[in-house]
């Protein structure tokens, strides 16, 4: 391989954050000796650093299962998930916990904010996990800065019950960013929002994708919202296909 080709190969390899190869997932059926059908049936995906990808597909097609596997919350029947050149499923439980806390951020349809904590306290909650490398002082400054970016600088002391649905989801987004992850996994993050709030949230994610240089994978049922991401993949019959 000549020098120029070798350099291009190294650059393309180094820019890959997530690589999924031939991923299969099959659940055992309770009370039966045989297993159920494959939820994932040889899915492949490459995600570059700072890239945004949306995943669409019919209900029950395995979109949430795929995100759970990437998050280390579920394991595949077979296949490989490489994150930052590391095989995710060679990690022990402590390493997986650190991966979920430090390397990725999770956003769900339900914001999962703690009602007894105010906005700032909710955002800082992931930094309280033992072994976190962020100092509490720096984390607080970063949280305040992020909350200002999403228009919540005047809501720091508010409790979730005093926020709108869109505001709660923005708090959840900031919480997912507080440990400066490399990847955000968003599972139907706009499902509980009206159309205007949904568009605002996706625009916010795209803005953070650019300013914070964080990669995003978003599962959504909305084709219109999916198209706002840099790339759209469809999960059908257990296989991902670019559309």
C-alpha positions in Angstrom: 0.0 0.0 0.0 1.5 3.3 -1.0 1.9 6.2 1.5 -1.1 8.2 0.3 -3.4 5.2 0.3 -2.1 4.0 3.7 -2.7 7.5 5.2 -6.3 7.6 3.9 -6.9 4.1 5.2 -5.6 5.1 8.7 -7.7 8.3 8.7 -10.9 6.4 7.8 -10.2 3.7 10.4 -9.4 6.3 13.1 -12.6 8.2 12.4 -14.9 5.2 13.0 -16.4 5.4 16.5 -18.9 2.5 16.3 -18.7 -0.6 14.1 -21.5 -3.2 14.2 -20.9 -6.4 12.3 -23.3 -9.3 11.5 -25.4 -8.6 14.6 -28.0 -11.2 15.5 -30.4 -11.2 18.4 -32.8 -14.0 19.2 -35.0 -14.3 22.4 -35.9 -17.6 24.0 -39.6 -18.2 24.2 -40.7 -18.9 27.8 -41.9 -22.5 28.2 -40.6 -23.6 24.9 -37.3 -25.4 24.1 -37.0 -23.6 20.7 -36.0 -20.0 20.4 -38.2 -17.3 18.9 -37.5 -15.5 15.6 -34.5 -13.3 15.1 -35.1 -9.7 16.1 -31.8 -8.7 14.5 -30.7 -10.8 11.6 -27.2 -9.8 10.5 -27.3 -6.0 11.0 -24.3 -4.0 10.1 -23.5 -0.3 10.9 -20.6 2.0 10.8 -20.8 5.3 12.6 -18.0 7.9 12.3 -17.0 10.3 15.0 -19.3 13.4 15.1 -21.8 11.8 12.7 -25.6 11.8 13.2 -27.7 8.8 12.1 -31.4 8.1 12.5 -33.0 4.6 12.5 -36.6 4.1 11.3 -38.6 1.0 10.9 -41.9 -0.7 11.8 -43.0 -1.2 15.4 -41.4 -4.3 16.8 -38.6 -4.3 14.2 -35.9 -4.3 16.8 -34.9 -0.6 16.9 -34.9 -0.4 20.7 -33.2 -3.8 21.0 -30.4 -2.5 18.8 -29.9 0.6 21.0 -29.9 -1.5 24.1 -27.2 -3.7 22.7 -25.1 -0.6 21.7 -25.6 0.7 25.2 -24.5 -2.6 26.8 -27.9 -3.1 28.4 -28.5 -6.3 26.4 -26.2 -8.7 24.7 -26.4 -10.1 21.1 -26.9 -13.7 20.3 -23.9 -13.4 17.9 -22.0 -10.6 16.1 -19.7 -7.9 17.1 -20.0 -4.3 18.5 -16.8 -2.4 18.4 -16.8 1.0 20.2 -13.6 3.1 19.8 -11.8 0.0 18.6 -12.8 -2.0 21.6 -15.1 -5.1 21.6 -18.0 -4.1 23.9 -18.8 -7.6 24.9 -15.4 -8.4 26.2 -16.0 -5.8 29.0 -16.8 -7.0 32.5 -19.7 -5.6 34.5 -17.6 -2.7 36.0 -16.2 -1.8 32.6 -19.7 -1.9 31.1 -21.0 0.4 33.8 -18.1 2.8 33.2 -18.8 2.7 29.5 -22.5 3.6 30.0 -21.6 6.4 32.4 -18.6 7.9 30.6 -18.7 7.1 26.9 -22.4 7.3 26.0 -25.4 9.3 26.9 -29.0 8.0 26.8 -32.2 9.9 26.0 -35.6 8.2 26.2 -39.2 9.1 25.3 -39.8 9.5 29.0 -37.4 12.1 30.5 -36.9 10.1 33.7 -36.2 13.2 35.7 -36.2 12.8 39.5 -39.2 14.8 40.8 -37.5 15.6 44.1 -34.5 17.2 42.4 -34.3 20.6 40.6 -33.1 21.0 37.1 -29.4 21.5 38.0 -29.4 18.6 40.4 -31.0 16.3 37.8 -28.4 17.2 35.2 -25.5 16.6 37.7 -26.9 13.2 38.8 -24.6 11.1 36.4 -21.5 12.8 37.8 -22.2 11.3 41.3 -21.5 7.8 40.1 -18.4 6.4 41.9 -15.3 6.6 39.7 -16.5 9.5 37.7 -13.5 11.4 36.3 -15.3 14.8 36.2 -14.6 17.1 39.2 -17.8 18.3 40.7 -16.8 21.9 40.3 -16.1 21.5 36.5 -19.3 19.5 36.0 -21.4 22.2 37.6 -19.9 24.9 35.4 -20.4 22.7 32.4 -24.0 22.0 33.4 -24.8 25.7 33.8 -23.2 26.4 30.4 -25.2 23.7 28.6 -28.4 24.7 30.3 -27.8 28.2 29.1 -27.3 26.9 25.5 -30.6 25.2 25.5 -32.5 28.2 26.9 -32.9 27.0 30.5 -30.5 29.3 32.4 -33.5 30.7 34.3 -34.8 27.3 35.3 -31.9 25.9 37.3 -33.8 25.8 40.6 -37.1 24.7 39.0 -38.5 21.2 39.8 -39.7 19.0 36.9 -43.4 19.5 37.7 -43.0 23.2 36.9 -41.5 22.6 33.5 -43.2 22.0 30.1 -42.8 18.7 28.3 -40.3 20.3 25.9 -38.3 21.8 28.8 -38.1 18.4 30.6 -36.7 16.8 27.5 -34.1 19.5 27.1 -33.1 18.9 30.7 -32.8 15.2 29.8 -30.6 16.0 26.8 -28.3 18.1 28.9 -28.1 15.3 31.5 -27.0 12.9 28.7 -24.2 15.3 27.8 -22.9 16.1 31.3 -20.1 13.5 31.3 -19.0 14.6 27.8 -19.8 11.3 26.0 -18.7 10.4 22.6 -22.1 9.0 21.6 -25.7 9.8 22.4 -28.3 7.1 21.9 -31.8 8.6 21.6 -34.8 6.2 21.7 -37.9 8.0 20.4 -36.9 11.2 22.2 -39.8 13.2 20.7 -42.5 10.6 21.2 -44.2 12.5 24.0 -43.9 16.0 22.4 -46.0 18.1 20.1 -44.7 18.7 16.6 -43.2 22.1 17.4 -41.4 20.9 20.5 -40.3 17.8 18.6 -38.7 19.9 15.8 -37.1 22.2 18.4 -35.6 19.2 20.2 -34.2 17.7 17.0 -32.7 21.0 15.9 -31.1 21.2 19.4 -29.6 17.8 19.0 -28.2 18.7 15.6 -26.8 21.9 17.0 -25.1 20.0 19.8 -23.8 17.5 17.3 -21.9 20.3 15.6 -20.9 22.4 18.6 -20.0 19.6 21.0 -18.8 17.2 18.2 -20.8 14.3 19.7 -22.1 11.4 17.6 -25.9 10.7 17.6 -28.0 7.6 16.9 -31.7 8.4 17.1 -34.5 5.9 16.8 -37.7 7.6 15.6 -41.1 6.7 13.9 -41.1 10.1 12.1 -39.6 10.0 8.6 -39.6 13.8 8.5 -37.6 14.1 11.7 -35.3 11.2 10.7 -34.3 13.1 7.5 -32.9 15.9 9.6 -30.0 13.6 10.6 -27.0 13.2 8.3 -27.9 9.7 7.4 -31.1 7.5 7.6 -31.1 3.8 8.1 -34.1 1.5 8.0 -34.4 -1.6 10.2 -36.6 -4.1 8.5 -36.6 -7.9 8.9 -33.7 -7.6 11.3 -31.4 -5.9 8.8 -30.3 -2.3 8.6 -30.3 -0.6 5.1 -29.3 2.9 4.2 -32.2 4.9 2.5 
